Amino acid sequence: MEKYDYLIVGAGIFGAVVAENLARNNKKVLVIDKRDHLAGNIYSYTDEETGIEIHKYGSHIFHTEHDDVWDYITKFGEFNDYIHTVDTRHDGKLYPMPINLDTINLLYGTDMDAEEAEEFVKSEAEKTGIKNPQNFEEKGLSLVGEKLYTAFLKNYTEKQWNTSAKNLSADILSRIPVRFSHNNRYFITAKHQGIPKEGYTKIVENLLASDNIDVKLSTNFKDIESEVPATTKIIYCGQIDELLDYELGTLPYRSLKFEEERTTDSLGQAVINEADKDVPYTRSHDYKYYQIHQPEVVENETSIICHEYPADYERGGEAYYPVNNEESEKLYQQYVELAKEKYPNLILGGRLGAFRYWDMDLAIKNALELSKTLN
Ligand SMILES: Cc1cc2nc3c(=O)[nH]c(=O)nc-3n(C[C@H](O)[C@H](O)[C@H](O)COP(=O)(O)OP(=O)(O)OC[C@H]3O[C@@H](n4cnc5c(N)ncnc54)[C@H](O)[C@@H]3O)c2cc1C
């Protein structure tokens, strides 16, 4: 342990980017992860029979508006030109999502142009008479009116959060989730997007390839903590409440369950959202459609489809989405103060350490910023 300048807890994209930057500056780094694989939640592996790249923790599509992030990450792997689009199934029919002009015309059986549709949705919203929305449901109704809200927002959101939309904060819906155009790009502001041609795990392997980096998998920080010299700096990408033995209580998260099937009944696209209450999962993923650089994989008659079920988070389970609200922010800050006392050499990082939902590009951006201050 003495030979390392840094211990990085977590071999996800955040930890790997920090490790790569430190190693390039001649620092000796040990990266550990409690899982038996690299790459954290972006871990993917190839199914031998079909060549399909399976995203173990749900579909991951790389997208970013930041040139510096794109320039950096593409040094460690080539990306294909996949552009993400999503349809939502409602009453057995598929509709483009986010809601656009085609979604509106399909739902109402109309043929409005952009201007007419905008006027129409405004009048539908006004019909609800809600001027000062107090919760998610009222906000949704006040933005798009009853029919669009009920078809596409209400049930999907209630499944995701396992509670009535009336119990959820209006802040979750900050903008009108409607486009009055035919544009069906899911990531409308992304300057760059794609899927790594050799998979996400290969990118993380490349990030960690330096001789200055050692990696130990299946290693929990808690089990090696006593061996870490007091002078070693620790970058901690795990949950802070778990690190501090839940001394102040449990931070709130939402979790997910994934169910995979091998089938010849393909989705015909990478992702379909399920808007209705009677379908217990929120999304289905047909991974082969990401591999547009490998037509033989896309054309293979077998698909590996994964259904994504929202789940309540329990201590020790998989914490996928932090639930950020005033109360949880306060608790998180109290934990940060406690961590400073107990672990003076520890820096919190990554989506779990920061208690933030970050897409991959923000995880990389934050890792690059932290690396600059360390170097
Ligand atoms: C369902 C889902 C879909 C997503 N889709 C997208 C997408 O399409 N596009 C996008 O850009 N982003 C997406 N994201 C976000 C993306 O997953 C994150 O940005 C990324 O994984 C963050 O990386 P990280 O290194 O911060 O955290 P993680 O990947 O979670 O890595 C943290 C690592 O720390 C390890 N660890 C924790 N505690 C300990 C401990 N005590 N000891 C040892 N190891 C420990 C964990 O095992 C884990 O491997 C999605 C997220 C989810 C949940």
The ligand as a Gaussian input file, in Angstrom:
#p B3LYP/6-31G(d) Opt

LIG

0 1
 C      -30.302000       2.931000     -15.744000
 C      -29.289000       3.975000     -16.088000
 C      -29.134000       4.340000     -17.409000
 C      -28.207000       5.323000     -17.736000
 N      -28.082000       5.686000     -19.046000
 C      -27.195000       6.629000     -19.391000
 C      -27.064000       7.035000     -20.770000
 O      -27.759000       6.543000     -21.650000
 N      -26.148000       7.978000     -21.061000
 C      -25.349000       8.569000     -20.093000
 O      -24.526000       9.415000     -20.431000
 N      -25.440000       8.185000     -18.799000
 C      -26.343000       7.246000     -18.416000
 N      -26.435000       6.854000     -17.112000
 C      -25.509000       7.446000     -16.112000
 C      -24.186000       6.667000     -16.002000
 O      -24.447000       5.350000     -15.585000
 C      -23.261000       7.391000     -14.993000
 O      -22.950000       8.670000     -15.487000
 C      -21.934000       6.677000     -14.724000
 O      -22.082000       5.336000     -14.473000
 C      -21.253000       7.361000     -13.548000
 O      -20.016000       6.745000     -13.287000
 P      -19.374000       6.758000     -11.842000
 O      -17.976000       6.282000     -12.009000
 O      -19.579000       8.076000     -11.216000
 O      -20.235000       5.744000     -10.970000
 P      -20.400000       4.157000     -11.043000
 O      -20.416000       3.694000     -12.429000
 O      -21.542000       3.826000     -10.183000
 O      -19.055000       3.621000     -10.368000
 C      -18.865000       3.592000      -8.972000
 C      -18.162000       2.306000      -8.622000
 O      -17.780000       2.355000      -7.249000
 C      -17.851000       1.053000      -6.730000
 N      -17.923000       1.112000      -5.265000
 C      -18.879000       1.721000      -4.520000
 N      -18.630000       1.549000      -3.207000
 C      -17.482000       0.837000      -3.113000
 C      -16.724000       0.341000      -2.015000
 N      -17.084000       0.542000      -0.751000
 N      -15.594000      -0.361000      -2.286000
 C      -15.222000      -0.611000      -3.569000
 N      -15.917000      -0.170000      -4.647000
 C      -17.027000       0.554000      -4.418000
 C      -19.115000       0.478000      -7.367000
 O      -19.106000      -0.931000      -7.369000
 C      -19.047000       1.081000      -8.769000
 O      -18.477000       0.169000      -9.696000
 C      -27.407000       5.931000     -16.727000
 C      -27.582000       5.555000     -15.398000
 C      -28.517000       4.613000     -15.074000
 C      -28.728000       4.268000     -13.625000

